């Protein structure tokens, strides 16, 4: 999934305050982290209700189609419009459900966004650096977000764990077996099943 930490560590409060002042490419990440804080609040409701609350932020912050295209690769261009729409809907549900599963009520994960952005690898877009964690370590786990500007504003096109591990690349390897075994319909069904599992359905 996109942006969920492999390890949870502590964030200095001063860093968290800087997220509120973020603008430009950093602003959407501040919105994402604010939404994740909301769904992990004690008494946040059922998994389904938290998914519904998170969905608008995911749609606003992530360019899910660009990420999906990157994950699937050249085969994506050969899918029909209907296949792309079904796969994108399943990928969206999978992404939302994975966040809901990772940020459960009472988790108390802390977030920090660095307002100082820099050029993204490859020479296009901007890179937003963040740290995410809990109470174990004062440095936190670094998660970087490559951002591209579109008509709707700045949007995430990948997630880099520990500054360099691409989630899109990891998902490419993860999805390859489903795509090879069952084609686009098989991958769509696999993502739907994973989303339901994350939500406890």
Residue pairs with C-beta under 8 A, 6 or more apart in sequence:
1 94
1 95
1 98
1 99
1 102
1 167
1 171
2 62
2 67
2 95
2 98
2 99
2 156
2 159
2 167
3 32
3 99
3 143
3 145
3 156
3 159
3 167
4 98
4 99
4 102
4 103
5 102
5 109
5 132
5 133
5 141
5 143
5 161
6 141
6 161
6 162
7 133
7 141
8 109
8 132
8 133
8 134
8 136
8 141
9 131
9 132
9 133
9 134
9 136
9 137
9 138
9 139
9 140
9 141
10 110
10 133
10 134
10 135
10 136
10 137
10 138
10 139
10 140
11 110
11 111
11 112
11 131
11 132
11 133
11 140
12 112
12 138
15 112
15 114
15 131
16 110
16 111
16 112
18 112
18 113
18 114
18 115
19 26
19 29
19 30
19 33
19 111
19 112
19 113
19 115
20 30
21 115
22 29
22 30
22 113
22 115
23 115
24 117
24 126
24 154
25 117
25 125
25 126
25 128
25 147
25 149
25 154
26 113
26 114
26 115
26 117
26 128
27 154
28 60
28 61
28 147
28 153
28 154
28 155
28 156
29 61
29 113
29 128
29 130
29 145
29 156
30 113
31 57
31 60
31 61
32 57
32 58
32 61
32 156
33 111
33 113
33 130
33 132
35 53
35 54
35 57
36 54
36 99
36 103
36 109
36 111
37 109
37 111
38 44
38 53
39 50
39 53
39 54
39 99
39 100
39 103
39 105
40 103
40 104
40 105
40 106
40 107
40 108
40 109
41 105
42 105
42 106
43 105
44 50
44 105
45 53
45 105
47 97
47 100
47 101
47 198
47 199
47 200
48 199
50 100
50 105
51 96
51 97
51 100
51 199
54 96
54 99
54 100
55 92
55 96
58 64
58 92
58 95
58 96
58 99
59 92
60 152
60 155
61 155
61 156
62 95
62 155
62 156
63 148
63 150
63 155
63 156
63 157
64 88
64 91
64 92
64 95
65 84
65 88
66 148
66 155
66 157
67 91
67 156
67 157
67 158
67 168
68 76
68 87
68 88
68 91
69 76
70 157
70 158
70 168
70 172
71 168
71 171
71 172
71 175
72 87
72 172
72 175
72 179
72 187
73 172
75 179
75 184
76 84
79 87
79 184
83 184
83 185
83 188
86 184
86 188
87 184
87 187
87 188
87 191
90 187
90 188
90 189
90 191
90 192
90 195
91 191
93 191
93 192
93 195
94 191
94 192
94 194
94 195
94 198
96 195
97 194
97 195
97 196
97 198
97 199
98 194
98 195
98 198
100 198
100 199
101 198
101 199
103 109
107 134
108 134
108 135
109 132
109 133
109 134
110 132
110 133
110 134
110 140
111 130
111 131
111 132
112 130
112 131
112 132
112 140
113 128
113 129
113 130
114 128
114 129
114 130
114 131
116 129
117 126
117 127
117 128
117 129
117 147
118 126
118 127
118 129
119 125
119 126
119 127
120 126
120 127
120 146
120 147
121 127
121 146
124 148
125 146
125 147
125 148
125 149
125 157
126 146
126 147
126 154
127 144
127 145
127 146
127 147
127 160
128 144
128 145
128 147
129 142
129 144
129 163
130 142
130 143
130 144
130 145
131 139
131 140
131 141
131 142
131 143
132 140
132 141
132 143
133 140
133 141
141 161
141 162
142 161
142 162
142 163
143 159
143 160
143 161
143 162
144 159
144 160
144 163
145 156
145 158
145 159
145 160
146 156
146 157
146 158
146 160
147 154
147 155
147 156
147 157
148 154
148 155
148 157
149 155
158 166
158 167
158 168
159 166
159 167
159 168
160 166
160 167
161 167
175 187
175 190
175 191
178 186
178 187
178 190
179 186
179 187
182 189
182 190
